[in-house]
Amino acid sequence: MKKMDHHLEVIDPIEAMQELLIRTWSEMCRLYELNTSLPDIQMIFEQVDLEDACIAAEKIIVNLLLEVMESVGRFSPFYRQPPRAFGVTSYRNPNTQRVEWILAPEGHRRWEATLSQLEWLLSQYGGILQAVILVEGLMVRSTPSDPQVLAYCHCEPPHAIQLKRSLVQKREIICDTCKQPYEMAERLA
């Protein structure tokens, strides 16, 4: 009979996503000779539909590469390079008739390992990551008169996140695990 290992590796999906994005961005900056910080979460996840992890992973890489293209300085050897040199290409979406950016085949090959890791994280933790993106967006748009508070879910032990007081009062942010809204500590006591 095989002995069970009781030491399970616990993954923090937000930290894992952050580390993967930082590693990917650093590699892109090294490749294209840039020295700039990781774009904000809203830019990285712009127009990313988390319903399909595979498509979402590609869109995240495309967003990062488009940001790289925008950040290249005029004295860089990459300044006049076409989008294909960065691994992206455009196509006309037959449903919307809008021109959209996608990864070119060489972009897929170059970022294959990252795409795989992103897809796995998104498929396993899409709900949690979607909540983080939503909260970040709301934090950016909120006013200083709406202070941040520490909010907890009903899990054992509870997860704690920082939210604007108005979001907690409206009970808009729901925990992926216990399916209960996050609440301020005094409400749970």
C-alpha positions as CSV (number, residue, x, y, z in Angstrom):
1,M,0.0,0.0,0.0
2,K,1.3,3.4,-1.0
3,K,1.9,5.9,1.7
4,M,0.0,9.2,1.1
5,D,2.0,12.4,1.3
6,H,0.1,14.8,3.6
7,H,2.2,17.8,2.6
8,L,0.1,19.4,-0.2
9,E,1.7,22.2,-2.1
10,V,-0.6,25.2,-1.8
11,I,-0.6,27.7,-4.7
12,D,-1.5,31.3,-4.4
13,P,-3.0,32.0,-7.8
14,I,-2.6,35.7,-7.7
15,E,1.1,35.4,-6.7
16,A,1.6,32.7,-9.3
17,M,0.0,34.9,-12.0
18,Q,2.1,37.9,-10.9
19,E,5.3,36.0,-11.0
20,L,4.6,34.6,-14.4
21,L,3.7,38.0,-15.8
22,I,6.8,39.6,-14.3
23,R,9.0,36.7,-15.7
24,T,7.4,37.1,-19.1
25,W,7.7,40.8,-19.2
26,S,11.3,40.7,-18.1
27,E,12.0,38.2,-21.0
28,M,10.2,40.5,-23.5
29,C,12.2,43.5,-22.2
30,R,15.4,41.6,-22.6
31,L,14.5,40.4,-26.1
32,Y,13.5,43.9,-27.3
33,E,16.1,45.9,-25.3
34,L,13.6,47.7,-23.1
35,N,13.9,48.9,-19.6
36,T,10.4,49.6,-18.4
37,S,8.1,48.2,-15.6
38,L,5.3,45.7,-16.0
39,P,2.1,47.4,-17.3
40,D,-0.8,47.6,-15.0
41,I,-3.3,44.8,-14.6
42,Q,-6.0,46.6,-16.5
43,M,-3.8,47.0,-19.6
44,I,-2.6,43.4,-19.5
45,F,-6.2,42.0,-19.3
46,E,-7.7,44.5,-21.7
47,Q,-10.4,42.8,-23.8
48,V,-9.4,39.4,-22.3
49,D,-12.4,37.1,-22.0
50,L,-11.6,34.6,-19.2
51,E,-14.3,32.2,-20.4
52,D,-11.8,30.4,-22.7
53,A,-8.4,30.0,-21.0
54,C,-6.6,29.3,-24.3
55,I,-7.8,32.4,-26.0
56,A,-7.4,34.5,-22.9
57,A,-3.7,33.4,-22.5
58,E,-3.0,34.4,-26.1
59,K,-4.7,37.8,-25.7
60,I,-2.6,38.5,-22.5
61,I,0.7,37.7,-24.5
62,V,-0.6,39.9,-27.4
63,N,-1.4,42.7,-25.0
64,L,2.1,42.5,-23.5
65,L,3.7,42.4,-27.0
66,L,1.7,45.4,-28.1
67,E,2.9,47.3,-25.1
68,V,6.5,46.3,-26.0
69,M,5.9,47.7,-29.5
70,E,4.6,51.0,-28.0
71,S,7.5,51.2,-25.6
72,V,10.4,50.7,-28.2
73,G,12.3,54.0,-28.4
74,R,13.2,55.6,-31.8
75,F,16.9,54.8,-31.4
76,S,16.2,51.1,-30.9
77,P,16.9,48.6,-33.7
78,F,13.3,47.4,-33.2
79,Y,11.8,50.9,-33.8
80,R,10.9,50.4,-37.5
81,Q,10.3,46.6,-37.3
82,P,6.9,45.4,-38.4
83,P,4.5,43.8,-35.9
84,R,5.5,40.3,-37.2
85,A,9.0,40.9,-35.8
86,F,7.4,41.0,-32.4
87,G,5.4,37.9,-33.0
88,V,2.0,39.5,-33.6
89,T,-0.2,39.9,-36.7
90,S,-3.5,41.5,-37.5
91,Y,-6.6,39.9,-38.9
92,R,-10.2,41.0,-39.6
93,N,-12.7,39.3,-37.2
94,P,-15.4,38.0,-39.5
95,N,-18.1,38.4,-36.8
96,T,-17.3,42.0,-35.8
97,Q,-15.5,43.2,-39.0
98,R,-12.9,44.8,-36.7
99,V,-9.2,44.4,-37.1
100,E,-7.7,42.6,-34.1
101,W,-4.2,41.5,-33.1
102,I,-3.3,37.8,-32.6
103,L,-0.1,35.9,-32.2
104,A,1.6,35.0,-35.4
105,P,2.8,31.3,-35.7
106,E,6.4,32.3,-34.7
107,G,4.9,34.2,-31.7
108,H,3.1,31.0,-30.7
109,R,6.3,29.0,-30.9
110,R,8.3,31.7,-29.0
111,W,5.9,32.0,-26.1
112,E,4.6,28.4,-26.1
113,A,5.7,27.5,-22.5
114,T,4.3,30.8,-21.2
115,L,1.0,30.3,-23.0
116,S,0.7,26.9,-21.5
117,Q,1.4,28.2,-18.0
118,L,-1.0,31.1,-18.4
119,E,-3.7,28.8,-19.8
120,W,-3.4,26.4,-16.8
121,L,-3.6,29.3,-14.3
122,L,-6.6,30.8,-16.0
123,S,-8.4,27.4,-16.3
124,Q,-7.8,26.6,-12.7
125,Y,-8.2,30.0,-11.0
126,G,-10.2,32.1,-13.6
127,G,-12.8,33.2,-11.0
128,I,-10.3,34.4,-8.5
129,L,-8.2,36.2,-11.1
130,Q,-11.4,37.8,-12.6
131,A,-12.3,39.1,-9.1
132,V,-8.8,40.6,-8.8
133,I,-9.0,42.3,-12.2
134,L,-12.5,43.7,-11.3
135,V,-11.3,44.9,-7.9
136,E,-8.2,46.6,-9.4
137,G,-10.4,48.3,-12.0
138,L,-12.8,49.5,-9.3
139,M,-9.9,50.7,-7.1
140,V,-8.5,52.8,-10.0
141,R,-11.9,54.4,-10.6
142,S,-12.9,55.0,-7.0
143,T,-12.6,58.2,-5.0
144,P,-10.3,59.0,-2.1
145,S,-13.4,59.5,0.1
146,D,-14.1,55.7,-0.2
147,P,-11.3,54.2,2.0
148,Q,-9.9,50.7,1.6
149,V,-10.8,48.2,4.3
150,L,-9.8,44.6,5.0
151,A,-12.6,42.3,4.0
152,Y,-13.0,38.6,4.8
153,C,-15.0,35.7,3.2
154,H,-16.6,32.9,5.2
155,C,-14.0,30.2,4.4
156,E,-12.1,28.4,7.2
157,P,-9.7,30.0,7.4
158,P,-11.1,33.1,5.8
159,H,-9.4,34.8,2.8
160,A,-8.6,38.4,3.4
161,I,-8.5,41.1,0.6
162,Q,-8.4,44.9,0.6
163,L,-11.5,46.5,-1.0
164,K,-13.1,49.9,-1.1
165,R,-15.6,50.3,1.7
166,S,-18.5,50.9,-0.8
167,L,-17.8,47.5,-2.5
168,V,-17.9,45.7,0.8
169,Q,-21.1,47.5,1.9
170,K,-22.8,46.6,-1.4
171,R,-21.7,43.0,-1.0
172,E,-20.6,42.9,-4.7
173,I,-17.4,40.8,-4.4
174,I,-18.1,37.1,-3.9
175,C,-15.5,34.5,-2.8
176,D,-14.9,31.8,-5.4
177,T,-14.6,29.1,-2.7
178,C,-17.4,29.7,-0.2
179,K,-19.7,31.7,-2.6
180,Q,-20.3,34.3,0.1
181,P,-19.7,38.0,-0.2
182,Y,-16.6,39.5,1.5
183,E,-17.4,41.4,4.7
184,M,-15.6,43.8,7.0
185,A,-14.2,42.1,10.2
186,E,-16.7,43.8,12.6
187,R,-19.6,42.3,10.7
188,L,-18.2,38.8,11.1
189,A,-17.6,39.1,14.8
